[in-house]
Amino acid sequence: MYDITIDLYRDWLQTVREVFRGSGHPLPEELSDDEIAKAYYMQTLPEDAAVLQSAANEQRLFTMQQTILDNMDTVIVPDIRKRTGYEGTVFRFKWVYQGGEHIVEELSQYRIPLGEG
């Protein structure tokens, strides 16, 4: 039916790597996903809180991803078609930070702004 690419947590982790790289302090390539997330949150939180926040963020992104997948037929695709005119069956969703968090469907340029979380 649809060809969907979506991995919001992986997108977030790649953005974290880019932020560290851009700051002049790149993260070692061998770090695990959990270590990358913890390093991000340890910029502003103690280690215990950083671990909790990184787990909460992973769950939050997974929940958003699952909500998109669960609602493709009933909400997402009809809204994409209505707002963008995109008629394809291939969808590539990405988590991005551009003046706030968004999920963007790359082929249609459909954008879902996310509130602070």
All heavy atoms as an XYZ file, in Angstrom:
959
protein
N       0.819     -1.179      0.000
C       0.000      0.000      0.000
C       0.874      1.258      0.000
O       0.944      1.951     -0.983
C      -0.947     -0.036      1.198
C      -1.850      1.162      1.250
S      -2.704      1.252      2.807
C      -4.309      0.739      2.316
N       1.548      1.535      1.127
C       2.456      2.670      1.194
C       3.876      2.174      1.448
O       4.072      1.171      2.128
C       2.084      3.627      2.334
C       0.701      4.198      2.243
C      -0.215      3.992      3.266
C       0.304      4.953      1.149
C      -1.488      4.524      3.205
C      -0.968      5.484      1.070
C      -1.858      5.258      2.106
O      -3.121      5.788      2.031
N       4.831      2.892      0.921
C       6.248      2.643      1.198
C       6.678      3.754      2.156
O       6.824      4.904      1.747
C       7.043      2.682     -0.106
C       8.528      2.476      0.098
O       8.988      2.328      1.246
O       9.254      2.484     -0.915
N       6.820      3.409      3.440
C       7.066      4.409      4.483
C       8.455      4.214      5.070
O       8.815      3.112      5.492
C       6.015      4.294      5.609
C       4.616      4.469      5.044
C       6.312      5.304      6.719
C       3.509      4.092      6.006
N       9.224      5.301      5.123
C      10.505      5.320      5.812
C      10.361      6.276      6.982
O       9.993      7.447      6.792
C      11.633      5.807      4.874
O      11.685      4.949      3.735
C      12.975      5.813      5.588
N      10.618      5.775      8.190
C      10.515      6.615      9.379
C      11.353      6.009     10.499
O      11.252      4.816     10.784
C       9.035      6.790      9.826
C       8.922      7.780     10.988
C       8.398      5.471     10.123
C       7.481      8.179     11.323
N      12.218      6.799     11.087
C      12.993      6.412     12.262
C      13.348      7.707     12.998
O      14.457      8.222     12.886
C      14.249      5.628     11.884
C      14.921      4.978     13.085
O      14.686      5.441     14.235
O      15.687      4.019     12.886
N      12.378      8.230     13.715
C      12.514      9.540     14.340
C      13.644      9.583     15.364
O      14.365     10.578     15.460
C      11.195      9.964     14.994
C       9.967     10.007     14.078
C       8.744     10.429     14.865
C      10.203     10.912     12.883
N      13.824      8.509     16.107
C      14.899      8.479     17.112
C      16.270      8.515     16.439
O      17.158      9.244     16.864
C      14.757      7.251     18.013
C      15.736      7.237     19.163
C      15.735      8.252     20.118
C      16.649      6.202     19.304
C      16.628      8.246     21.177
C      17.547      6.189     20.369
C      17.528      7.206     21.298
O      18.417      7.194     22.345
N      16.424      7.780     15.365
C      17.699      7.796     14.618
C      17.965      9.203     14.062
O      19.090      9.696     14.114
C      17.647      6.774     13.479
C      18.863      6.743     12.599
C      20.033      5.945     13.112
N      19.647      4.790     13.876
C      20.236      4.440     15.034
N      21.214      5.126     15.534
N      19.831      3.374     15.701
N      16.935      9.861     13.558
C      17.081     11.236     13.062
C      17.555     12.157     14.186
O      18.438     12.995     13.987
C      15.751     11.767     12.504
C      15.232     10.963     11.335
O      16.026     10.306     10.635
O      14.001     10.985     11.119
N      16.958     12.008     15.364
C      17.339     12.830     16.517
C      18.795     12.576     16.889
O      19.548     13.519     17.124
C      16.393     12.545     17.692
C      16.713     13.361     18.907
C      16.319     14.647     19.143
C      17.495     12.965     20.021
N      16.822     15.063     20.357
C      17.543     14.061     20.912
C      18.163     11.794     20.366
C      18.231     14.012     22.125
C      18.853     11.741     21.577
C      18.883     12.847     22.434
N      19.189     11.298     16.934
C      20.578     10.966     17.274
C      21.559     11.563     16.261
O      22.623     12.072     16.642
C      20.772      9.445     17.335
C      20.112      8.735     18.511
C      20.158      7.225     18.308
C      20.752      9.129     19.838
N      21.215     11.524     14.985
C      22.086     12.110     13.964
C      22.203     13.617     14.158
O      23.280     14.190     13.982
C      21.570     11.777     12.564
C      21.769     10.327     12.201
C      21.122      9.944     10.883
O      20.303     10.675     10.321
N      21.481      8.781     10.378
N      21.117     14.255     14.543
C      21.145     15.693     14.808
C      22.035     15.992     16.009
O      22.821     16.949     15.987
C      19.718     16.233     15.040
O      18.951     15.990     13.863
C      19.731     17.718     15.343
N      21.950     15.177     17.049
C      22.821     15.361     18.222
C      24.284     15.257     17.804
O      25.111     16.089     18.194
C      22.478     14.343     19.334
C      23.550     14.329     20.420
C      21.106     14.644     19.935
N      24.618     14.263     17.004
C      26.006     14.132     16.518
C      26.432     15.393     15.765
O      27.543     15.881     15.949
C      26.156     12.920     15.607
C      26.300     11.626     16.356
C      26.832     10.534     15.421
N      27.109      9.326     16.134
C      28.198      9.088     16.849
N      29.134      9.997     16.946
N      28.370      7.936     17.460
N      25.547     15.912     14.915
C      25.863     17.121     14.139
C      26.080     18.322     15.055
O      26.973     19.134     14.813
C      24.746     17.418     13.140
C      24.672     16.433     12.001
C      23.428     16.625     11.139
O      22.827     17.721     11.179
O      23.046     15.670     10.446
N      25.265     18.438     16.107
C      25.403     19.546     17.052
C      26.773     19.480     17.736
O      27.476     20.489     17.833
C      24.251     19.535     18.088
C      24.555     20.463     19.259
C      22.941     19.917     17.423
N      27.152     18.311     18.206
C      28.461     18.164     18.851
C      29.591     18.440     17.857
O      30.561     19.117     18.195
C      28.613     16.773     19.471
C      28.046     16.668     20.860
C      26.733     16.270     21.067
C      28.819     16.966     21.971
C      26.205     16.178     22.338
C      28.307     16.870     23.254
C      26.992     16.480     23.445
N      29.454     17.927     16.642
C      30.468     18.151     15.609
C      30.594     19.650     15.319
O      31.685     20.201     15.240
C      30.120     17.359     14.346
C      31.232     17.250     13.335
C      30.941     16.290     12.174
N      29.566     15.875     11.948
C      29.069     14.684     12.293
N      29.808     13.789     12.904
N      27.813     14.385     12.026
N      29.474     20.317     15.189
C      29.451     21.744     14.898
C      30.003     22.593     16.029
O      30.467     23.713     15.807
N      29.958     22.064     17.250
C      30.475     22.811     18.395
C      31.982     22.643     18.549
O      32.584     23.234     19.436
C      29.781     22.354     19.686
O      30.258     21.075     20.078
N      32.562     21.808     17.679
C      33.997     21.562     17.775
C      34.352     20.435     18.725
O      35.531     20.200     19.010
N      33.346     19.733     19.239
C      33.571     18.616     20.157
C      32.828     17.376     19.654
O      31.854     16.941     20.281
C      33.097     18.970     21.567
C      33.764     20.183     22.120
N      35.071     20.187     22.539
C      33.307     21.443     22.299
C      35.393     21.394     22.965
N      34.339     22.178     22.813
N      33.272     16.812     18.523
C      32.548     15.664     17.967
C      32.556     14.468     18.929
O      33.518     14.277     19.677
C      33.305     15.340     16.685
C      34.639     15.992     16.829
C      34.459     17.151     17.759
N      31.465     13.726     18.908
C      31.369     12.523     19.724
C      32.134     11.397     19.048
O      32.142     11.295     17.817
C      29.907     12.122     19.890
C      29.025     13.104     20.648
C      27.561     12.674     20.549
C      29.450     13.213     22.096
N      32.773     10.527     19.834
C      33.449      9.366     19.232
C      32.463      8.510     18.435
O      31.318      8.307     18.857
C      33.981      8.602     20.447
C      34.050      9.617     21.556
C      32.925     10.580     21.279
N      32.903      8.030     17.292
C      32.026      7.242     16.413
C      31.517      5.969     17.069
O      30.439      5.492     16.736
C      32.752      6.904     15.104
C      32.944      8.094     14.189
C      31.630      8.744     13.776
O      30.666      8.034     13.454
O      31.575      9.993     13.793
N      32.273      5.421     18.014
C      31.908      4.131     18.595
C      30.857      4.228     19.703
O      30.428      3.211     20.238
C      33.154      3.400     19.124
C      33.835      4.067     20.300
C      34.850      5.134     19.909
O      35.005      5.444     18.709
O      35.484      5.664     20.819
N      30.397      5.419     20.034
C      29.382      5.555     21.084
C      28.070      4.874     20.673
O      27.652      4.948     19.527
C      29.084      7.026     21.372
C      30.129      7.826     22.138
C      29.599      9.225     22.434
C      30.547      7.147     23.420
N      27.439      4.246     21.655
C      26.132      3.628     21.422
C      25.059      4.720     21.377
O      25.297      5.861     21.776
C      25.812      2.646     22.552
O      25.558      3.358     23.759
N      23.882      4.341     20.933
C      22.760      5.278     20.909
C      22.497      5.843     22.307
O      22.287      7.045     22.471
C      21.490      4.602     20.386
C      21.586      4.233     18.916
O      22.556      4.644     18.239
O      20.679      3.526     18.440
N      22.496      4.969     23.310
C      22.258      5.411     24.688
C      23.329      6.391     25.153
O      23.021      7.366     25.841
C      22.202      4.218     25.640
C      20.946      3.371     25.469
O      19.953      3.863     24.885
O      20.949      2.219     25.935
N      24.577      6.148     24.784
C      25.667      7.039     25.180
C      25.557      8.401     24.492
O      25.847      9.433     25.100
C      27.022      6.396     24.869
C      27.328      5.200     25.748
C      28.523      4.392     25.278
O      28.725      4.266     24.046
O      29.251      3.882     26.151
N      25.132      8.408     23.244
C      24.938      9.670     22.513
C      23.844     10.494     23.200
O      24.020     11.685     23.468
C      24.574      9.412     21.036
C      25.757      8.786     20.299
C      24.125     10.698     20.345
C      25.402      8.227     18.929
N      22.716      9.848     23.487
C      21.594     10.543     24.129
C      22.002     11.057     25.503
O      21.705     12.202     25.864
C      20.390      9.616     24.228
N      22.691     10.233     26.267
C      23.130     10.652     27.600
C      24.085     11.834     27.512
O      23.962     12.802     28.279
C      23.787      9.480     28.332
C      24.168      9.799     29.762
C      24.640      8.552     30.474
C      26.136      8.603     30.645
N      26.680      7.525     31.449
N      25.023     11.794     26.567
C      25.972     12.903     26.387
C      25.233     14.197     26.095
O      25.594     15.262     26.606
C      26.957     12.586     25.265
N      24.185     14.120     25.298
C      23.403     15.311     24.975
C      22.777     15.904     26.236
O      22.907     17.101     26.512
C      22.322     14.971     23.942
C      21.401     16.126     23.667
C      21.809     17.177     22.856
C      20.137     16.182     24.232
C      20.969     18.256     22.605
C      19.298     17.249     23.995
C      19.717     18.290     23.178
O      18.886     19.348     22.940
N      22.101     15.074     26.989
C      21.396     15.582     28.168
C      22.347     15.943     29.310
O      22.010     16.780     30.149
C      20.312     14.599     28.614
C      19.139     14.631     27.687
C      18.880     13.593     26.806
C      18.302     15.745     27.649
C      17.807     13.651     25.928
C      17.228     15.815     26.773
C      16.992     14.763     25.915
O      15.935     14.837     25.041
N      23.537     15.374     29.327
C      24.507     15.714     30.372
C      25.090     17.110     30.172
O      25.773     17.621     31.053
C      25.618     14.664     30.462
C      25.141     13.414     31.194
S      26.425     12.212     31.497
C      27.470     13.123     32.631
N      24.777     17.748     29.063
C      25.192     19.133     28.869
C      24.482     20.056     29.858
O      24.992     21.116     30.189
C      24.907     19.597     27.432
C      25.635     18.821     26.369
C      27.144     18.930     26.519
O      27.701     20.021     26.462
N      27.796     17.802     26.734
N      23.291     19.639     30.316
C      22.508     20.501     31.209
C      21.980     19.786     32.449
O      21.377     20.439     33.302
C      21.297     21.089     30.459
O      20.508     20.017     29.936
C      21.749     22.008     29.323
N      22.172     18.477     32.537
C      21.623     17.711     33.665
C      22.690     16.831     34.304
O      23.622     16.398     33.618
C      20.488     16.797     33.172
C      19.251     17.450     32.562
C      18.361     16.392     31.932
C      18.492     18.225     33.632
N      22.532     16.511     35.585
C      23.411     15.509     36.192
C      23.178     14.143     35.541
O      22.127     13.906     34.932
C      23.001     15.491     37.661
C      21.901     16.476     37.832
C      21.575     17.074     36.507
N      24.135     13.248     35.691
C      24.097     11.966     34.977
C      22.804     11.187     35.197
O      22.199     10.697     34.230
C      25.295     11.101     35.366
C      25.361      9.821     34.559
C      26.634      9.037     34.778
O      27.496      9.463     35.566
O      26.766      7.979     34.139
N      22.343     11.046     36.430
C      21.118     10.279     36.694
C      19.915     10.871     35.968
O      19.117     10.157     35.363
C      20.825     10.203     38.193
C      21.814      9.329     38.941
O      22.584      8.589     38.293
O      21.821      9.389     40.189
N      19.795     12.191     36.025
C      18.682     12.864     35.350
C      18.832     12.762     33.834
O      17.842     12.628     33.115
C      18.598     14.323     35.782
N      20.071     12.822     33.344
C      20.318     12.711     31.900
C      19.888     11.343     31.381
O      19.298     11.241     30.304
C      21.789     12.968     31.592
N      20.161     10.311     32.151
C      19.763      8.954     31.753
C      18.237      8.856     31.685
O      17.681      8.325     30.720
C      20.348      7.903     32.725
C      19.732      6.533     32.500
C      21.862      7.831     32.579
N      17.564      9.405     32.686
C      16.095      9.382     32.694
C      15.513     10.190     31.538
O      14.572      9.758     30.874
C      15.564      9.913     34.020
C      15.823      9.046     35.252
C      15.380      9.765     36.520
C      15.135      7.698     35.118
N      16.079     11.367     31.294
C      15.574     12.232     30.217
C      15.797     11.596     28.849
O      14.947     11.681     27.970
C      16.232     13.611     30.280
C      15.646     14.596     29.295
C      14.173     14.863     29.537
O      13.742     15.053     30.669
N      13.390     14.865     28.478
N      16.955     10.957     28.668
C      17.224     10.331     27.367
C      16.256      9.176     27.116
O      15.762      9.013     25.996
C      18.679      9.884     27.249
O      18.997      8.895     28.187
N      15.935      8.403     28.160
C      14.964      7.307     28.013
C      13.570      7.869     27.707
O      12.853      7.328     26.857
C      14.934      6.446     29.271
N      13.205      8.951     28.373
C      11.898      9.569     28.127
C      11.816     10.109     26.703
O      10.774      9.998     26.049
C      11.656     10.688     29.145
N      12.899     10.703     26.220
C      12.904     11.234     24.859
C      12.792     10.112     23.829
O      12.048     10.233     22.850
C      14.167     12.058     24.609
C      14.149     12.699     23.257
O      13.234     13.445     22.921
N      15.163     12.406     22.452
N      13.511      9.022     24.049
C      13.414      7.885     23.124
C      11.977      7.374     23.071
O      11.433      7.139     21.986
C      14.362      6.771     23.563
C      14.332      5.578     22.631
C      15.312      4.487     23.034
O      15.877      4.540     24.133
O      15.509      3.569     22.216
N      11.349      7.238     24.229
C       9.960      6.761     24.275
C       9.022      7.751     23.595
O       8.106      7.367     22.864
C       9.524      6.518     25.723
C       8.123      5.962     25.834
C       7.963      4.637     25.129
O       8.788      3.737     25.273
N       6.909      4.472     24.342
N       9.234      9.037     23.820
C       8.406     10.080     23.208
C       8.470     10.005     21.682
O       7.446     10.034     20.994
C       8.909     11.446     23.691
C       8.207     12.642     23.108
C       8.829     13.932     23.642
N      10.123     14.191     23.050
C      10.336     14.954     21.983
N       9.328     15.554     21.388
N      11.538     15.129     21.509
N       9.687      9.866     21.139
C       9.844      9.797     19.682
C       9.252      8.509     19.124
O       8.626      8.511     18.062
C      11.314      9.958     19.296
C      11.875     11.354     19.561
C      13.389     11.369     19.411
C      11.229     12.381     18.648
N       9.433      7.399     19.853
C       8.840      6.138     19.414
C       7.314      6.244     19.394
O       6.664      5.780     18.457
C       9.280      4.976     20.316
C       8.595      3.685     19.964
C       9.007      2.943     18.858
C       7.517      3.229     20.704
C       8.355      1.760     18.512
C       6.859      2.056     20.369
C       7.282      1.319     19.277
N       6.739      6.868     20.425
C       5.285      7.019     20.493
C       4.778      7.869     19.336
O       3.759      7.544     18.706
C       4.872      7.624     21.853
O       5.292      6.724     22.893
C       3.371      7.843     21.933
N       5.473      8.974     19.039
C       5.075      9.814     17.902
C       5.138      9.025     16.598
O       4.238      9.124     15.758
C       5.993     11.033     17.789
C       5.642     12.141     18.736
S       6.570     13.604     18.331
C       7.789     13.563     19.612
N       6.210      8.270     16.429
C       6.376      7.465     15.218
C       5.233      6.462     15.090
O       4.637      6.324     14.013
C       7.724      6.753     15.279
C       8.000      5.872     14.092
C       9.436      5.383     14.103
O      10.353      6.162     14.279
N       9.625      4.101     13.900
N       4.920      5.779     16.176
C       3.846      4.787     16.129
C       2.501      5.441     15.857
O       1.671      4.897     15.132
C       3.806      3.981     17.438
C       2.969      2.731     17.312
C       3.460      1.807     16.213
O       4.632      1.456     16.146
N       2.565      1.402     15.319
N       2.278      6.633     16.406
C       1.036      7.359     16.160
C       0.896      7.699     14.681
O      -0.192      7.558     14.110
C       0.988      8.635     17.028
O       1.031      8.249     18.410
C      -0.261      9.453     16.754
N       1.981      8.130     14.066
C       1.953      8.415     12.623
C       1.599      7.155     11.847
O       0.703      7.162     10.994
C       3.293      9.009     12.151
C       3.438     10.438     12.681
C       3.400      8.981     10.622
C       4.821     11.027     12.484
N       2.288      6.065     12.152
C       2.042      4.810     11.433
C       0.610      4.315     11.638
O      -0.039      3.866     10.690
C       3.051      3.748     11.870
C       4.494      4.016     11.464
C       5.431      3.010     12.123
C       4.657      4.017      9.951
N       0.107      4.430     12.870
C      -1.252      3.960     13.177
C      -2.327      4.799     12.489
O      -3.452      4.327     12.314
C      -1.498      3.987     14.689
C      -0.710      2.929     15.441
O      -0.155      2.004     14.803
O      -0.635      3.043     16.685
N      -1.995      6.034     12.147
C      -2.991      6.957     11.591
C      -2.730      7.338     10.132
O      -3.315      8.313      9.645
C      -3.054      8.213     12.462
C      -3.660      7.910     13.804
O      -4.852      7.704     13.920
N      -2.818      7.835     14.819
N      -1.897      6.592      9.433
C      -1.576      6.923      8.037
C      -2.827      7.007      7.177
O      -3.032      7.989      6.477
C      -0.592      5.910      7.433
C       0.843      6.082      7.865
S       1.598      7.645      7.362
C       1.753      7.426      5.594
N      -3.657      5.967      7.205
C      -4.841      5.915      6.335
C      -5.919      6.915      6.717
O      -6.534      7.522      5.840
C      -5.463      4.508      6.364
C      -4.659      3.510      5.563
O      -4.085      3.889      4.525
O      -4.595      2.331      5.988
N      -6.131      7.081      8.002
C      -7.283      7.866      8.446
C      -7.006      9.357      8.592
O      -7.923     10.162      8.418
C      -7.814      7.335      9.793
O      -6.755      7.371     10.755
C      -8.350      5.925      9.645
N      -5.760      9.732      8.921
C      -5.464     11.134      9.193
C      -4.308     11.671      8.348
O      -4.446     12.691      7.672
C      -5.129     11.348     10.697
C      -4.748     12.794     10.971
C      -6.296     10.920     11.574
N      -3.167     11.007      8.398
C      -1.931     11.561      7.831
C      -2.006     11.697      6.312
O      -1.795     12.782      5.773
C      -0.695     10.733      8.250
C      -0.595     10.624      9.778
C       0.573     11.297      7.640
C      -0.387     11.936     10.502
N      -2.278     10.607      5.614
C      -2.307     10.672      4.144
C      -3.401     11.627      3.648
O      -3.116     12.465      2.789
C      -2.426      9.267      3.513
C      -2.669      9.361      2.015
C      -1.145      8.467      3.788
N      -4.628     11.564      4.179
C      -5.620     12.539      3.716
C      -5.183     13.992      3.954
O      -5.417     14.852      3.102
C      -6.872     12.194      4.539
C      -6.717     10.746      4.876
C      -5.237     10.554      5.071
N      -4.540     14.261      5.093
C      -4.096     15.626      5.366
C      -2.950     16.037      4.441
O      -2.916     17.165      3.948
C      -3.686     15.772      6.833
C      -3.679     17.220      7.285
O      -4.614     17.969      6.928
O      -2.732     17.602      7.994
N      -2.027     15.118      4.178
C      -0.933     15.405      3.228
C      -1.523     15.740      1.870
O      -1.140     16.722      1.233
C       0.052     14.226      3.137
C       0.899     14.135      4.407
C       0.946     14.349      1.894
C       1.786     12.899      4.483
N      -2.449     14.940      1.403
C      -3.049     15.150      0.078
C      -3.779     16.496      0.026
O      -3.661     17.244     -0.938
C      -3.993     14.010     -0.256
C      -3.291     12.642     -0.257
C      -3.671     11.789     -1.392
N      -3.208     10.419     -1.318
C      -1.952     10.011     -1.461
N      -0.998     10.893     -1.629
N      -1.637      8.734     -1.429
N      -4.529     16.792      1.083
C      -5.305     18.038      1.130
C      -4.380     19.257      1.170
O      -4.600     20.233      0.452
C      -6.207     18.026      2.366
C      -7.009     19.292      2.553
C      -7.829     19.193      3.843
C      -8.465     20.528      4.163
N      -9.059     20.534      5.491
N      -3.372     19.222      2.005
C      -2.523     20.394      2.217
C      -1.445     20.590      1.151
O      -1.043     21.715      0.897
C      -1.856     20.326      3.587
C      -2.829     20.468      4.723
C      -2.106     20.340      6.055
N      -3.032     20.317      7.152
C      -3.394     21.388      7.848
N      -2.889     22.562      7.553
N      -4.240     21.272      8.846
N      -0.950     19.476      0.574
C       0.186     19.601     -0.347
C      -0.127     19.183     -1.771
O       0.638     19.501     -2.683
C       1.384     18.750      0.138
O       1.074     17.360     -0.033
C       1.733     19.052      1.583
N      -1.178     18.427     -1.966
C      -1.486     17.923     -3.297
C      -0.648     16.708     -3.684
O      -0.795     16.177     -4.778
N       0.201     16.240     -2.793
C       1.046     15.074     -3.079
C       0.170     13.832     -3.219
O      -0.651     13.544     -2.357
C       2.074     14.889     -1.955
C       2.973     13.687     -2.132
C       3.965     13.674     -3.109
C       2.845     12.566     -1.320
C       4.790     12.578     -3.266
C       3.674     11.473     -1.464
C       4.646     11.481     -2.446
O       5.480     10.396     -2.608
N       0.329     13.101     -4.315
C      -0.502     11.935     -4.586
C       0.273     10.618     -4.556
O      -0.281      9.570     -4.850
C      -1.192     12.082     -5.952
C      -2.237     13.187     -5.986
C      -3.421     12.904     -5.077
O      -3.804     11.737     -4.900
O      -3.977     13.881     -4.532
N       1.555     10.679     -4.195
C       2.384      9.472     -4.200
C       2.039      8.506     -3.078
O       1.242      8.798     -2.189
N       2.682      7.348     -3.133
C       2.496      6.325     -2.099
C       3.782      6.087     -1.311
O       3.819      5.230     -0.438
C       2.038      4.989     -2.720
O       3.010      4.559     -3.662
C       0.675      5.140     -3.386
N       4.827      6.838     -1.633
C       6.100      6.743     -0.913
C       6.169      7.925      0.048
O       5.953      9.074     -0.346
C       7.304      6.774     -1.885
C       8.615      6.760     -1.128
C       7.213      5.610     -2.866
N       6.474      7.627      1.311
C       6.552      8.663      2.332
C       7.842      8.496      3.116
O       8.159      7.403      3.568
C       5.344      8.581      3.282
C       4.040      8.790      2.582
C       3.300      7.713      2.114
C       3.557     10.070      2.369
C       2.098      7.895      1.452
C       2.344     10.273      1.701
C       1.624      9.191      1.246
N       8.582      9.610      3.275
C       9.840      9.611      4.031
C       9.728     10.653      5.141
O       9.913     11.843      4.896
C      11.018      9.967      3.118
C      11.316      8.916      2.098
C      12.604      9.264      1.371
N      12.543      8.686      0.056
C      12.960      9.253     -1.049
N      13.511     10.452     -1.012
N      12.857      8.649     -2.194
N       9.445     10.181      6.337
C       9.306     11.081      7.478
C      10.647     11.246      8.182
O      11.377     10.280      8.378
C       8.274     10.529      8.473
C       6.875     10.527      7.929
C       6.352      9.393      7.321
C       6.081     11.653      8.024
C       5.066      9.382      6.821
C       4.783     11.661      7.524
C       4.275     10.520      6.921
N      10.948     12.478      8.597
C      12.190     12.796      9.304
C      11.883     13.710     10.475
O      11.063     14.628     10.351
C      13.186     13.537      8.395
C      13.760     12.722      7.275
C      14.872     11.891      7.783
C      15.606     11.252      6.619
N      16.604     10.341      7.059
N      12.577     13.492     11.590
C      12.558     14.438     12.700
C      13.597     15.498     12.374
O      14.727     15.166     11.991
C      12.917     13.733     14.008
C      12.944     14.658     15.186
C      11.919     14.889     16.048
C      14.026     15.489     15.621
N      12.304     15.816     16.984
C      13.601     16.202     16.749
C      15.325     15.714     15.157
C      14.409     17.105     17.426
C      16.132     16.615     15.828
C      15.667     17.302     16.953
N      13.225     16.761     12.493
C      14.163     17.864     12.248
C      13.973     18.925     13.326
O      12.907     19.046     13.926
C      13.987     18.506     10.846
C      14.245     17.506      9.735
C      12.606     19.121     10.691
N      15.038     19.691     13.529
C      14.943     20.854     14.403
C      15.223     22.071     13.548
O      16.333     22.266     13.066
C      15.942     20.778     15.568
C      15.656     21.851     16.589
C      14.802     21.600     17.646
C      16.193     23.128     16.466
C      14.490     22.586     18.573
C      15.889     24.124     17.379
C      15.044     23.841     18.436
O      14.737     24.824     19.335
N      14.195     22.863     13.323
C      14.294     24.098     12.535
C      13.415     25.126     13.215
O      12.221     25.213     12.941
C      13.843     23.878     11.086
C      14.696     22.926     10.311
C      14.111     22.570      8.955
O      12.918     22.666      8.720
N      14.978     22.141      8.065
N      14.011     25.857     14.164
C      13.221     26.801     14.940
C      12.198     26.087     15.796
O      11.107     26.596     16.034
N      12.508     24.913     16.226
C      11.628     24.039     17.001
C      11.582     22.671     16.352
O      12.063     22.473     15.240
N      11.010     21.736     17.066
C      10.926     20.362     16.560
C       9.806     20.221     15.538
O       8.716     20.763     15.729
C      10.620     19.386     17.690
C      11.733     19.118     18.640
C      11.330     18.058     19.640
O      10.542     18.385     20.553
O      11.792     16.917     19.489
N      10.094     19.466     14.490
C       9.104     19.162     13.464
C       9.331     17.741     12.955
O      10.441     17.232     13.006
C       9.241     20.098     12.247
C       9.010     21.521     12.563
N       9.990     22.346     13.056
C       7.903     22.272     12.463
C       9.495     23.551     13.237
N       8.224     23.536     12.890
N       8.270     17.169     12.440
C       8.385     15.957     11.633
C       8.015     16.392     10.229
O       6.960     16.985     10.004
C       7.455     14.841     12.126
C       7.834     14.444     13.559
C       7.531     13.633     11.182
C       6.847     13.522     14.225
N       8.908     16.126      9.284
C       8.705     16.535      7.905
C       8.600     15.289      7.036
O       9.398     14.361      7.161
C       9.886     17.418      7.415
C       9.768     17.713      5.933
C       9.957     18.705      8.218
N       7.606     15.289      6.172
C       7.532     14.255      5.135
C       8.246     14.871      3.941
O       7.791     15.872      3.381
C       6.080     13.894      4.816
C       5.931     12.590      4.035
C       6.504     12.655      2.631
O       6.132     13.592      1.909
O       7.319     11.783      2.270
N       9.387     14.306      3.582
C      10.305     14.944      2.637
C       9.779     15.080      1.210
O      10.099     16.040      0.526
C      11.634     14.192      2.605
C      12.380     14.259      3.923
C      13.705     13.534      3.867
O      13.761     12.400      3.320
O      14.683     14.109      4.366
N       9.001     14.137      0.740
C       8.562     14.172     -0.653
C       7.446     15.178     -0.899
O       7.339     15.739     -1.984
C       8.145     12.776     -1.107
C       9.269     11.727     -1.029
C       8.738     10.340     -1.342
C      10.407     12.092     -1.960
N       6.614     15.401      0.102
C       5.501     16.346     -0.051
C       5.785     17.680      0.639
O       5.031     18.629      0.446
C       4.229     15.745      0.558
O       4.383     15.613      1.971
N       6.819     17.728      1.467
C       7.135     18.889      2.300
C       6.073     19.143      3.364
O       5.958     20.249      3.888
C       7.388     20.151      1.455
C       8.595     20.019      0.555
C       9.861     19.719      1.352
O      10.242     20.466      2.226
N      10.518     18.611      1.046
N       5.292     18.122      3.687
C       4.316     18.190      4.770
C       5.078     18.302      6.085
O       6.060     17.605      6.300
C       3.464     16.920      4.727
C       2.389     16.798      5.763
C       1.215     17.525      5.652
C       2.527     15.907      6.826
C       0.186     17.381      6.576
C       1.501     15.747      7.748
C       0.346     16.483      7.628
O      -0.662     16.317      8.534
N       4.625     19.175      6.952
C       5.341     19.447      8.201
C       4.380     19.361      9.378
O       3.305     19.939      9.353
C       5.959     20.839      8.118
C       6.745     21.267      9.324
C       7.387     22.620      9.084
N       8.382     22.568      8.045
C       9.692     22.420      8.260
N      10.151     22.335      9.472
N      10.527     22.389      7.258
N       4.813     18.620     10.399
C       4.057     18.519     11.637
C       4.894     19.196     12.724
O       5.916     18.660     13.143
C       3.801     17.039     12.036
C       3.105     16.280     10.912
C       3.026     16.978     13.342
C       3.081     14.764     11.112
N       4.500     20.401     13.164
C       5.249     21.043     14.246
C       4.944     20.332     15.571
O       3.814     19.920     15.819
C       4.718     22.474     14.249
C       3.436     22.439     13.515
C       3.419     21.217     12.655
N       5.974     20.173     16.380
C       5.803     19.529     17.681
C       5.967     20.568     18.778
O       6.851     21.414     18.700
C       6.854     18.427     17.871
C       6.912     17.368     16.770
C       8.059     16.419     17.007
C       5.586     16.625     16.687
N       5.143     20.477     19.789
C       5.269     21.382     20.923
C       6.491     21.016     21.749
O       7.133     19.997     21.519
N       6.821     21.863     22.679
C       7.943     21.584     23.579
C       7.646     20.304     24.333
O       6.534     20.077     24.783
C       8.153     22.735     24.554
C       8.637     23.997     23.883
C      10.017     23.864     23.262
O      10.888     23.249     23.884
O      10.207     24.355     22.134
N       8.707     19.474     24.475
C       8.449     18.227     25.199
C       9.689     17.660     25.778
O      10.774     17.946     25.568
